[in-house]
Amino acid sequence: MNTKNFSRREFLATASAGAVAAAASGTVPVLAGRGKTAGKLAIKGGNAVRTKPFQKWPVWNKSAEKDIVSILRSGNWFRGRGETVTKFERAYADLLGARRCVCTMNGTNALLTAMHVLDVGVGDEVIVSPYTFIATYNVIIGSAALPVFADTDPETFQINPDSIEERITEKTRAIMPVHILGIPANMDRIMAIAKKHNLIVIEDACQAWMAEWRGKKLGTIGDLGCFSFQNSKHLPIGEGGAVIGNDEELMDRVWSYHNCGRPFGSVKGTSRYPIIGTNRRMLEYQAAIGLSQIKRLESDTQRRNENAEYLTSKLKGIPGIATVKLYDGVTRCAYHLYPFRYKKEYFNNAPRQKFLAALSREGIPCSGGYGPQYNDGLIEAFLQSKNCTRSFSKARLDQYRRELHYPGNDQLCQEAVWLSQTLLLGKKRDMDDIANAIAKVAANKDQLA
Ligand SMILES: Cc1ncc(COP(=O)(O)O)c(C=O)c1O
């Protein structure tokens, strides 16, 4: 598998194929313990540690077919003519302990909806992590607000709260913490900073279903929380999203806005469309898929956490492999990806790309994750756009360009290694394979040259 320049989605889609490719290069019994790591790396023609593919994703539930076919046959595909989206919203809100949930057609539109109803937009600055899927950048830019990046803490992979405080200006209106890889950001610090500076908090929990901070589900801590149910996600629908919240009036506005501005609950008026709206509705058959997939979410989450803890315990002693640090307040992760850092100084300075290639050939699909995407031209294009130059002074934009340096994030972009969530759905012996393969590459680091 070419691990270079893989997007998260491409990587997730090909994760099991990578192991199959490795299998084609030779057959060996699976190593049982770390003692058996000596030998030739598969990349040098040796036998791969693992030859079996990992779990494919998504996993289809055949018993859902009759419900979906019955919706298709009824012709009631739009939520206005059925009950399925409403049922799914209730089930998801209950699972997360949120008062309300409104589904959208995807996570991007959930975030755009949250931005709109909280009136975060033109001329506002939103503090956000640079270490995220591009959709997070897109929704802020798409709302004509300025994404102001706070640096990343490479040890936790999350937004660094000290850096948030440093980036606040008089135009800062909101913080958008992203619980990236399904690992909680430091919500105690973020909520305290938001309170002190009177800022809105929109949680991008698009990778963090069922993860918890001090026993509270992510997405329920800020003003609103947003989720994605895209194909690779832990509650996969193909496309799908949700906004959750506890404030009834705010959630009435979410509902009304996502449905063309029609009246709903406290959103009343004399016209048929009392508030500005758009159409971001989920479909009935999307929700039927969601209702079938939601059934496995709790047990999958449990398994991913148990396997991640076990894998971490196995990796801890390997020199040059830095496992992720979790904040004290983390009570549960989602592990959309299992991350660790590759410290090349322990590997004769072999570039990470060589490590990734070697590990993939041992039968463990892996990727290097996000790059420093704020340098890719997207941000500069926005800074030059009318939306931006009309709302922000030249002095502010010059300062913004000068401050576009993130040493913590740059370090992480060079050191990160990701394993897909599907690898965590196996048994302990599958985790042993992963640990053995990493240990084998580490023990034979001279072959990376
Ligand atoms: C962190 C993050 N934010 C936002 C999104 C956008 O979600 P969607 O792809 O459903 O629009 C994603 C999806 O991959 C994501 O990972």
The ligand as a Tripos MOL2 file, in Angstrom:
@<TRIPOS>MOLECULE
LIG
   16    16     1     0     0
SMALL
NO_CHARGES

@<TRIPOS>ATOM
      1 C1        -13.4330   16.1540   12.3170 C.3       1 LIG1
      2 C2        -14.4700   16.1710   11.2340 C.ar      1 LIG1
      3 N1        -15.2620   17.2470   11.0950 N.ar      1 LIG1
      4 C3        -16.2130   17.3050   10.1620 C.ar      1 LIG1
      5 C4        -16.4390   16.2560    9.3000 C.ar      1 LIG1
      6 C5        -17.4800   16.3860    8.2530 C.3       1 LIG1
      7 O1        -18.4090   15.3590    8.2380 O.3       1 LIG1
      8 P1        -19.0810   14.8710    6.8670 P.3       1 LIG1
      9 O2        -18.0460   14.1760    6.0700 O.co2     1 LIG1
     10 O3        -20.1690   13.9590    7.3260 O.co2     1 LIG1
     11 O4        -19.6020   16.0670    6.1740 O.co2     1 LIG1
     12 C6        -15.6670   15.1060    9.4160 C.ar      1 LIG1
     13 C7        -15.8740   13.9690    8.5350 C.2       1 LIG1
     14 O5        -15.0090   13.2390    8.1390 O.2       1 LIG1
     15 C8        -14.6390   15.0620   10.3930 C.ar      1 LIG1
     16 O6        -13.8510   13.9890   10.5280 O.3       1 LIG1
@<TRIPOS>BOND
     1     1     2 1
     2     2     3 ar
     3     2    15 ar
     4     3     4 ar
     5     4     5 ar
     6     5     6 1
     7     5    12 ar
     8     6     7 1
     9     7     8 1
    10     8     9 2
    11     8    10 1
    12     8    11 1
    13    12    13 1
    14    12    15 ar
    15    13    14 2
    16    15    16 1
@<TRIPOS>SUBSTRUCTURE
     1 LIG1         1 GROUP 0 **** ****
